[in-house]
Amino acid sequence: MTDTDPSPAAWYAVHTKPRQEARALENLTNQGFECFLPMMDVEKVRRQKVSRVSEPMFSRYLFIRLNDVNHNWSPIRSTLGVSKLVSFGHVPAKVPPEFIHFLREAPPAAVARLFEVGDSVRIANGPLAGLEGVYQAHDGETRAFVLVDLLGQPQKLKLAIESLAVSQ
């Protein structure tokens, strides 16, 4: 392909079925398409402990590189895990190549934590449900320290991390 080619390959966004980004990526790649699924590490509470998991940066989206002339686009719609090619009307929406380059070359982001020190949190369940506090620190994998106001005095409580929610 040369610079004078009127229709070079371009990047497009693919809308996937819920939580099937990896499945769509695998099936599209197996069909010979060049695809990109940006991932990021986040903290989640699973089985009552905090663990790091890798998940798609853009939920339900991945990127595919296609050529207007040489590619048969029809198999994309029927690929397992794919919902549709993102379009405006009947015209597939191109993604700027600079955006894809930025996502590929950017340094890995820090882990997206459930709570950061100083965050306002609310106790979601238990005898203190509804009480507001300030997140202080992790205590291992399953507990956290929260500063709350009890009887007019600041108290540092040690709570199960799954009992906390971000305060609105």
Backbone as CSV, one residue per row, in Angstrom:
resi,resn,N_x,N_y,N_z,CA_x,CA_y,CA_z,C_x,C_y,C_z
1,MET,0.852,-1.171,0.000,0.000,0.000,0.000,0.900,1.238,0.000
2,THR,0.578,2.217,-0.806,1.390,3.421,-0.906,0.643,4.618,-0.360
3,ASP,1.375,5.734,-0.250,0.749,6.964,0.244,-0.263,7.528,-0.746
4,THR,-0.166,7.127,-2.033,-1.100,7.636,-3.033,-2.374,6.810,-3.098
5,ASP,-2.435,5.719,-2.363,-3.633,4.882,-2.332,-4.786,5.708,-1.783
6,PRO,-5.889,5.855,-2.549,-6.992,6.696,-2.089,-7.737,6.111,-0.898
7,SER,-7.540,4.828,-0.622,-8.304,4.182,0.434,-7.405,3.327,1.334
8,PRO,-6.515,3.947,2.104,-5.654,3.150,2.974,-6.449,2.544,4.133
9,ALA,-5.811,1.610,4.804,-6.460,0.996,5.961,-6.683,2.057,7.036
10,ALA,-7.790,1.910,7.734,-8.132,2.845,8.806,-8.643,2.042,9.993
11,TRP,-8.628,2.672,11.156,-9.121,2.033,12.369,-10.595,2.367,12.568
12,TYR,-11.345,1.370,13.047,-12.765,1.517,13.322,-13.055,0.927,14.703
13,ALA,-14.157,1.337,15.294,-14.559,0.807,16.601,-15.592,-0.296,16.392
14,VAL,-15.414,-1.373,17.149,-16.357,-2.488,17.128,-17.069,-2.508,18.475
15,HIS,-18.390,-2.530,18.439,-19.194,-2.637,19.658,-19.405,-4.122,19.915
16,THR,-19.046,-4.587,21.103,-19.148,-6.013,21.417,-20.361,-6.294,22.285
17,LYS,-20.643,-7.553,22.445,-21.691,-7.965,23.371,-21.148,-7.802,24.792
18,PRO,-22.019,-7.673,25.797,-21.552,-7.433,27.171,-20.531,-8.470,27.644
19,ARG,-19.401,-7.975,28.145,-18.310,-8.777,28.699,-17.769,-9.824,27.722
20,GLN,-17.840,-9.532,26.421,-17.324,-10.467,25.420,-16.262,-9.824,24.537
21,GLU,-15.562,-8.822,25.070,-14.520,-8.154,24.299,-13.414,-9.128,23.900
22,ALA,-12.969,-9.949,24.850,-11.876,-10.894,24.565,-12.320,-11.946,23.551
23,ARG,-13.545,-12.394,23.663,-14.078,-13.387,22.720,-14.131,-12.791,21.308
24,ALA,-14.626,-11.564,21.196,-14.692,-10.896,19.896,-13.287,-10.702,19.334
25,LEU,-12.344,-10.283,20.172,-10.963,-10.083,19.743,-10.384,-11.380,19.188
26,GLU,-10.551,-12.464,19.910,-10.009,-13.757,19.479,-10.627,-14.188,18.151
27,ASN,-11.943,-14.086,18.036,-12.607,-14.533,16.809,-12.277,-13.656,15.605
28,LEU,-12.169,-12.349,15.806,-11.795,-11.463,14.701,-10.348,-11.702,14.281
29,THR,-9.463,-11.893,15.251,-8.055,-12.167,14.952,-7.924,-13.485,14.192
30,ASN,-8.692,-14.493,14.595,-8.661,-15.790,13.909,-9.118,-15.671,12.462
31,GLN,-9.926,-14.661,12.151,-10.383,-14.437,10.779,-9.379,-13.604,9.974
32,GLY,-8.275,-13.206,10.613,-7.230,-12.470,9.908,-7.330,-10.961,10.018
33,PHE,-8.215,-10.457,10.856,-8.326,-9.004,11.033,-7.292,-8.532,12.046
34,GLU,-6.757,-7.327,11.818,-5.859,-6.700,12.796,-6.733,-5.961,13.799
35,CYS,-6.621,-6.353,15.078,-7.466,-5.780,16.120,-6.615,-5.302,17.290
36,PHE,-7.209,-4.439,18.093,-6.541,-3.913,19.277,-7.569,-3.737,20.381
37,LEU,-7.281,-4.327,21.544,-8.142,-4.218,22.718,-7.306,-3.660,23.867
38,PRO,-7.396,-2.347,24.129,-6.621,-1.778,25.240,-7.150,-2.276,26.585
39,MET,-6.230,-2.676,27.456,-6.577,-3.224,28.758,-5.992,-2.344,29.863
40,MET,-6.557,-2.466,31.062,-6.024,-1.771,32.230,-6.241,-2.644,33.462
41,ASP,-5.382,-2.451,34.452,-5.493,-3.196,35.704,-6.318,-2.391,36.693
42,VAL,-7.262,-3.070,37.358,-8.107,-2.430,38.362,-8.216,-3.337,39.578
43,GLU,-8.573,-2.739,40.698,-8.825,-3.513,41.908,-10.310,-3.817,42.001
44,LYS,-10.618,-5.056,42.344,-12.002,-5.487,42.526,-12.081,-6.338,43.780
45,VAL,-13.239,-6.345,44.405,-13.460,-7.235,45.539,-14.062,-8.515,44.983
46,ARG,-13.333,-9.607,45.152,-13.794,-10.917,44.698,-13.592,-11.911,45.830
47,ARG,-14.640,-12.642,46.146,-14.599,-13.635,47.226,-14.062,-13.024,48.517
48,GLN,-14.555,-11.851,48.828,-14.256,-11.121,50.055,-12.793,-10.728,50.199
49,LYS,-12.084,-10.569,49.070,-10.727,-10.019,49.138,-10.461,-9.182,47.903
50,VAL,-9.574,-8.231,48.056,-9.233,-7.329,46.971,-8.224,-8.020,46.066
51,SER,-8.503,-8.017,44.776,-7.549,-8.601,43.832,-7.430,-7.687,42.618
52,ARG,-6.306,-7.800,41.936,-6.083,-7.036,40.718,-6.556,-7.868,39.538
53,VAL,-7.308,-7.236,38.673,-7.758,-7.899,37.462,-7.503,-6.977,36.276
54,SER,-7.302,-7.588,35.137,-7.118,-6.834,33.909,-8.449,-6.831,33.179
55,GLU,-8.909,-5.638,32.807,-10.178,-5.549,32.090,-10.063,-4.516,30.983
56,PRO,-10.962,-4.585,30.001,-10.896,-3.636,28.884,-11.007,-2.186,29.352
57,MET,-10.204,-1.335,28.736,-10.225,0.088,29.061,-11.566,0.714,28.669
58,PHE,-12.124,0.241,27.554,-13.408,0.746,27.074,-14.374,-0.428,27.056
59,SER,-15.232,-0.486,28.061,-16.179,-1.588,28.172,-17.023,-1.705,26.897
60,ARG,-17.073,-2.910,26.338,-17.848,-3.266,25.146,-17.295,-2.703,23.840
61,TYR,-16.019,-2.261,23.810,-15.447,-1.756,22.565,-14.053,-2.309,22.344
62,LEU,-13.725,-2.559,21.078,-12.361,-2.848,20.655,-12.176,-2.173,19.309
63,PHE,-10.961,-2.178,18.801,-10.663,-1.470,17.565,-10.194,-2.465,16.513
64,ILE,-10.570,-2.210,15.259,-10.221,-3.085,14.149,-9.697,-2.232,13.002
65,ARG,-8.660,-2.741,12.319,-8.079,-2.007,11.194,-8.574,-2.653,9.901
66,LEU,-9.210,-1.845,9.066,-9.813,-2.345,7.834,-9.436,-1.473,6.649
67,ASN,-9.434,-2.093,5.473,-9.191,-1.386,4.232,-10.501,-1.358,3.460
68,ASP,-10.905,-0.190,2.990,-12.183,-0.033,2.288,-12.280,-0.912,1.039
69,VAL,-11.155,-1.165,0.384,-11.174,-1.859,-0.892,-10.982,-3.367,-0.735
70,ASN,-9.994,-3.779,0.047,-9.585,-5.181,0.072,-10.309,-6.056,1.081
71,HIS,-10.961,-5.488,2.047,-11.587,-6.312,3.079,-13.071,-6.534,2.817
72,ASN,-13.499,-7.757,3.075,-14.923,-8.079,3.092,-15.374,-7.862,4.530
73,TRP,-16.184,-6.854,4.768,-16.576,-6.476,6.124,-17.757,-7.281,6.651
74,SER,-18.445,-8.007,5.794,-19.666,-8.694,6.217,-19.466,-9.722,7.330
75,PRO,-18.335,-10.453,7.408,-18.201,-11.419,8.505,-18.103,-10.783,9.889
76,ILE,-17.793,-9.494,9.954,-17.615,-8.841,11.256,-18.910,-8.904,12.064
77,ARG,-20.034,-8.600,11.420,-21.326,-8.575,12.123,-21.708,-9.924,12.718
78,SER,-21.330,-11.004,12.052,-21.740,-12.330,12.517,-20.677,-13.020,13.376
79,THR,-19.614,-12.325,13.710,-18.563,-12.900,14.545,-19.046,-13.030,15.985
80,LEU,-18.755,-14.173,16.602,-19.140,-14.388,18.000,-18.525,-13.316,18.884
81,GLY,-19.331,-12.699,19.722,-18.872,-11.656,20.632,-19.089,-10.256,20.096
82,VAL,-19.288,-10.123,18.779,-19.461,-8.802,18.169,-20.937,-8.452,18.106
83,SER,-21.247,-7.211,18.478,-22.607,-6.716,18.345,-22.754,-6.008,16.997
84,LYS,-21.848,-5.026,16.728,-21.904,-4.292,15.462,-20.651,-3.453,15.290
85,LEU,-20.461,-2.967,14.090,-19.422,-1.996,13.804,-20.033,-0.629,14.097
86,VAL,-19.354,0.196,14.868,-19.901,1.510,15.224,-20.019,2.359,13.959
87,SER,-21.217,2.871,13.717,-21.486,3.648,12.505,-22.337,4.867,12.828
88,PHE,-22.254,5.839,11.954,-23.137,6.998,11.991,-23.965,6.910,10.722
89,GLY,-25.227,6.540,10.894,-26.045,6.226,9.728,-25.544,4.902,9.176
90,HIS,-25.197,4.902,7.895,-24.658,3.686,7.279,-23.157,3.791,7.048
91,VAL,-22.517,4.820,7.615,-21.085,5.037,7.416,-20.327,4.640,8.676
92,PRO,-19.462,3.602,8.588,-18.664,3.221,9.755,-17.804,4.388,10.232
93,ALA,-17.749,4.550,11.550,-17.009,5.669,12.155,-15.533,5.341,12.252
94,LYS,-14.703,6.168,11.605,-13.251,5.976,11.672,-12.721,6.521,12.991
95,VAL,-11.706,5.831,13.523,-11.026,6.262,14.739,-9.688,6.849,14.293
96,PRO,-9.330,8.048,14.744,-8.058,8.643,14.324,-6.877,7.735,14.669
97,PRO,-5.958,7.537,13.720,-4.805,6.670,13.992,-3.941,7.196,15.146
98,GLU,-3.961,8.508,15.368,-3.195,9.086,16.480,-3.727,8.585,17.826
99,PHE,-5.031,8.385,17.910,-5.647,7.885,19.142,-5.170,6.457,19.422
100,ILE,-5.173,5.607,18.398,-4.703,4.228,18.552,-3.226,4.226,18.925
101,HIS,-2.437,5.057,18.255,-1.005,5.155,18.562,-0.802,5.586,20.015
102,PHE,-1.569,6.572,20.463,-1.473,7.035,21.843,-1.772,5.900,22.822
103,LEU,-2.848,5.141,22.576,-3.223,4.040,23.471,-2.152,2.952,23.512
104,ARG,-1.547,2.677,22.367,-0.518,1.629,22.303,0.786,2.058,22.962
105,GLU,1.138,3.332,22.809,2.444,3.816,23.280,2.418,4.408,24.680
106,ALA,1.244,4.715,25.194,1.157,5.328,26.523,1.680,4.366,27.576
107,PRO,2.372,4.885,28.586,2.843,4.008,29.659,1.651,3.393,30.379
108,PRO,1.822,2.187,30.909,0.698,1.568,31.600,0.213,2.455,32.743
109,ALA,-1.070,2.574,32.838,-1.665,3.400,33.891,-1.502,2.707,35.235
110,ALA,-1.493,3.503,36.265,-1.458,2.934,37.611,-2.752,2.149,37.823
111,VAL,-2.682,1.211,38.714,-3.861,0.401,39.013,-4.970,1.308,39.513
112,ALA,-6.147,1.151,38.928,-7.306,1.920,39.380,-7.793,1.292,40.687
113,ARG,-7.580,1.990,41.777,-7.923,1.468,43.099,-9.393,1.683,43.414
114,LEU,-9.912,0.812,44.250,-11.291,0.961,44.693,-11.453,2.272,45.446
115,PHE,-10.543,2.515,46.378,-10.581,3.726,47.193,-9.166,4.271,47.329
116,GLU,-9.070,5.583,47.369,-7.792,6.257,47.617,-7.872,6.926,48.982
117,VAL,-6.717,7.113,49.602,-6.668,7.782,50.901,-7.326,9.153,50.778
118,GLY,-8.247,9.435,51.698,-8.958,10.711,51.701,-10.314,10.661,51.021
119,ASP,-10.639,9.559,50.325,-11.946,9.441,49.673,-13.061,9.412,50.718
120,SER,-14.171,10.060,50.392,-15.366,9.957,51.238,-16.039,8.638,50.931
121,VAL,-16.305,7.853,51.979,-16.942,6.548,51.808,-18.167,6.471,52.706
122,ARG,-19.034,5.538,52.366,-20.230,5.273,53.145,-20.217,3.798,53.498
123,ILE,-20.566,3.489,54.731,-20.667,2.091,55.138,-21.986,1.580,54.577
124,ALA,-21.897,0.557,53.708,-23.056,0.106,52.947,-23.882,-0.949,53.672
125,ASN,-23.265,-1.712,54.575,-24.040,-2.733,55.281,-23.453,-2.976,56.658
126,GLY,-24.185,-3.692,57.459,-23.766,-3.942,58.832,-24.442,-2.993,59.797
127,PRO,-24.062,-3.066,61.074,-24.724,-2.240,62.086,-24.490,-0.742,61.909
128,LEU,-23.435,-0.366,61.203,-23.148,1.057,60.991,-23.542,1.527,59.593
129,ALA,-24.393,0.776,58.914,-24.806,1.111,57.545,-25.334,2.538,57.475
130,GLY,-24.887,3.256,56.433,-25.326,4.628,56.219,-24.377,5.658,56.793
131,LEU,-23.481,5.254,57.680,-22.530,6.169,58.293,-21.470,6.577,57.270
132,GLU,-21.159,7.874,57.232,-20.152,8.407,56.311,-18.802,8.484,57.013
133,GLY,-17.740,8.333,56.235,-16.402,8.413,56.799,-15.378,8.770,55.739
134,VAL,-14.105,8.771,56.159,-12.996,9.073,55.257,-12.084,7.853,55.213
135,TYR,-11.838,7.371,53.994,-10.979,6.196,53.799,-9.548,6.547,54.217
136,GLN,-8.937,5.675,55.040,-7.591,5.933,55.534,-6.533,5.040,54.891
137,ALA,-6.764,3.721,54.866,-5.745,2.808,54.334,-6.301,1.403,54.194
138,HIS,-5.593,0.585,53.380,-5.855,-0.861,53.301,-5.232,-1.520,54.509
139,ASP,-5.843,-2.568,54.963,-5.233,-3.403,55.991,-5.230,-4.819,55.430
140,GLY,-4.262,-5.122,54.616,-4.223,-6.426,53.971,-5.164,-6.444,52.778
141,GLU,-5.747,-7.619,52.508,-6.572,-7.781,51.317,-8.068,-7.626,51.574
142,THR,-8.508,-7.788,52.815,-9.945,-7.829,53.049,-10.476,-6.708,53.925
143,ARG,-9.627,-5.926,54.540,-10.079,-4.898,55.484,-9.496,-3.539,55.132
144,ALA,-10.143,-2.501,55.673,-9.687,-1.134,55.461,-9.933,-0.324,56.720
145,PHE,-9.145,0.712,56.902,-9.339,1.644,58.005,-10.140,2.833,57.493
146,VAL,-11.182,3.197,58.243,-12.030,4.331,57.891,-12.183,5.200,59.125
147,LEU,-12.021,6.506,58.934,-12.191,7.468,60.020,-13.633,7.963,59.984
148,VAL,-14.375,7.705,61.069,-15.780,8.132,61.149,-15.980,8.966,62.405
149,ASP,-17.051,9.729,62.425,-17.384,10.543,63.580,-18.462,9.808,64.381
150,LEU,-18.069,9.289,65.554,-19.007,8.587,66.434,-19.101,9.342,67.751
151,LEU,-20.292,9.729,68.110,-20.535,10.437,69.369,-19.665,11.676,69.502
152,GLY,-19.489,12.374,68.371,-18.739,13.628,68.386,-17.231,13.453,68.414
153,GLN,-16.741,12.232,68.316,-15.300,11.966,68.338,-14.891,11.222,67.062
154,PRO,-13.752,11.588,66.461,-13.280,10.822,65.305,-12.777,9.446,65.772
155,GLN,-13.241,8.408,65.124,-12.847,7.034,65.469,-12.317,6.342,64.217
156,LYS,-11.221,5.625,64.396,-10.654,4.855,63.296,-11.202,3.434,63.401
157,LEU,-12.005,3.033,62.390,-12.620,1.710,62.390,-11.955,0.811,61.369
158,LYS,-11.891,-0.453,61.718,-11.375,-1.459,60.792,-12.587,-2.219,60.259
159,LEU,-12.848,-2.083,58.917,-14.047,-2.650,58.321,-13.699,-3.548,57.144
160,ALA,-14.599,-4.485,56.845,-14.456,-5.300,55.644,-14.602,-4.386,54.432
161,ILE,-13.685,-4.530,53.478,-13.672,-3.618,52.325,-14.947,-3.734,51.493
162,GLU,-15.574,-4.917,51.466,-16.799,-5.050,50.664,-17.986,-4.351,51.312
163,SER,-17.838,-3.914,52.571,-18.929,-3.194,53.229,-18.873,-1.702,52.944
164,LEU,-17.892,-1.245,52.165,-17.743,0.186,51.861,-18.228,0.512,50.455
165,ALA,-18.731,1.726,50.297,-19.150,2.234,48.986,-18.692,3.676,48.879
166,VAL,-18.476,4.133,47.663,-18.089,5.527,47.444,-19.269,6.406,47.846
167,SER,-18.992,7.426,48.641,-20.031,8.348,49.098,-20.442,9.253,47.951
168,GLN,-21.740,9.511,47.847,-22.256,10.356,46.764,-22.078,11.780,47.120
